[in-house]
Amino acid sequence: MENQKLDAIVSKMFAEIKKLISVNTKNQNDKNMTNGNVAVCIIDENGMVFGGMYGKDKPELRQSYKATWAKASLVWLTGVKTSEYEKSGWQAGLPLTLPDGSKLFVGFSGFKGAVDLEIMVKALDKALYHN
């Protein structure tokens, strides 16, 4: 995918992620695992890394992003969702396919694994189809 188009999609994804973090933080069923500190890492097929951190505790954000990068980079290396690659159930890393067939490899840290994954899938859907 051409760089400008990819940059636009990723920027829209980060805007949606910020909204979804807020919604999920307010939902009592979606316990935030990092006390309001959330990190996101997106790697494209060429190894370009995009990242975001949301919260106020810089040391906690650093640790969250470290975990997020590890998740995203594992998916980038293997092409497989983290919970399928590591049978221990480590979730929140998965490949996402763009309309042109190219892939983004994403990691998320902050909520329970299933919620992390849901946020990333919803963010991509909104970035692509709900302008």
C-alpha positions in Angstrom: 0.0 0.0 0.0 1.3 3.5 -0.8 2.8 5.3 2.2 0.4 8.3 2.2 -2.7 6.1 2.1 -1.3 3.8 4.8 -0.4 6.8 7.0 -4.0 8.1 6.6 -5.5 4.7 7.6 -3.2 4.4 10.6 -3.9 7.9 11.7 -7.7 7.2 11.5 -7.1 4.0 13.5 -5.3 5.8 16.3 -8.2 8.4 16.5 -10.7 5.5 16.7 -8.5 3.6 19.3 -8.5 6.7 21.5 -12.4 6.8 21.4 -12.7 3.1 22.0 -10.3 3.2 25.0 -12.5 5.9 26.5 -15.6 3.7 26.0 -14.0 0.6 27.3 -12.5 2.4 30.3 -16.0 3.4 31.4 -17.4 -0.1 30.9 -17.1 -1.8 34.3 -16.9 -5.2 32.6 -13.8 -4.3 30.7 -11.2 -4.0 33.6 -8.3 -2.0 32.5 -5.2 -4.1 33.3 -2.8 -1.1 33.5 -4.7 1.5 35.5 -5.7 3.6 32.6 -2.4 3.3 30.7 -2.8 1.8 27.2 -0.3 1.2 24.4 -0.7 0.3 20.8 1.9 -0.8 18.2 1.2 -1.3 14.5 3.9 -2.7 12.1 3.4 -2.8 8.3 4.7 -5.4 6.0 7.9 -3.4 5.4 8.7 -3.1 9.1 7.5 0.5 9.5 6.4 0.9 13.1 3.6 3.2 14.3 2.9 3.5 18.0 0.7 5.3 20.5 0.5 5.5 24.3 -2.5 6.8 26.2 -2.3 7.6 29.9 -0.3 9.5 32.4 2.0 7.1 34.2 5.1 7.2 32.0 6.9 4.2 33.6 3.7 2.1 33.2 3.3 3.3 29.6 6.8 2.3 28.9 6.2 -1.2 30.2 2.9 -1.4 28.3 4.5 -0.3 25.0 7.3 -2.8 25.5 4.7 -5.6 25.8 2.7 -4.2 22.9 5.8 -4.1 20.6 6.6 -7.6 21.6 3.1 -8.7 20.6 3.1 -6.8 17.3 6.6 -7.9 16.3 5.8 -11.6 17.1 2.8 -11.4 14.7 4.9 -9.6 12.1 7.5 -12.4 12.3 5.0 -15.3 12.3 1.9 -13.9 10.5 -0.1 -15.6 13.2 -2.3 -14.2 16.0 -0.4 -14.3 19.2 -2.8 -16.6 21.1 -2.5 -19.1 18.3 1.3 -19.0 18.1 1.8 -19.1 21.9 -0.6 -21.6 23.3 -0.2 -20.0 26.7 -3.0 -17.7 25.5 -1.1 -14.5 25.3 -3.5 -12.4 23.3 -3.7 -8.9 21.9 -1.5 -9.3 18.8 -3.0 -10.1 15.5 -2.6 -9.6 11.7 -5.2 -7.3 10.1 -5.7 -7.4 6.3 -6.3 -4.2 4.4 -8.6 -4.0 1.3 -5.7 -4.3 -1.1 -4.5 -7.5 0.6 -1.6 -5.9 2.5 -1.3 -6.6 6.2 -0.8 -4.7 9.4 0.6 -6.5 12.4 -0.8 -5.0 15.6 -0.2 -5.3 19.3 -2.3 -3.7 22.1 -1.9 -3.7 25.8 -4.2 -2.3 28.5 -7.4 -4.4 28.7 -8.1 -8.1 28.8 -6.8 -9.8 25.6 -10.2 -10.2 24.0 -11.1 -6.5 24.5 -7.7 -5.5 23.2 -8.3 -7.4 20.0 -11.8 -6.1 19.6 -10.6 -2.5 19.9 -8.0 -3.1 17.1 -10.6 -4.8 14.7 -13.2 -2.1 15.4 -10.6 0.7 14.9 -9.6 -0.6 11.5 -13.2 -1.1 10.4 -14.1 2.5 11.4 -10.9 3.8 9.7 -11.7 2.1 6.5 -15.5 2.2 6.2 -17.0 4.8 8.5 -15.5 8.1 7.6 
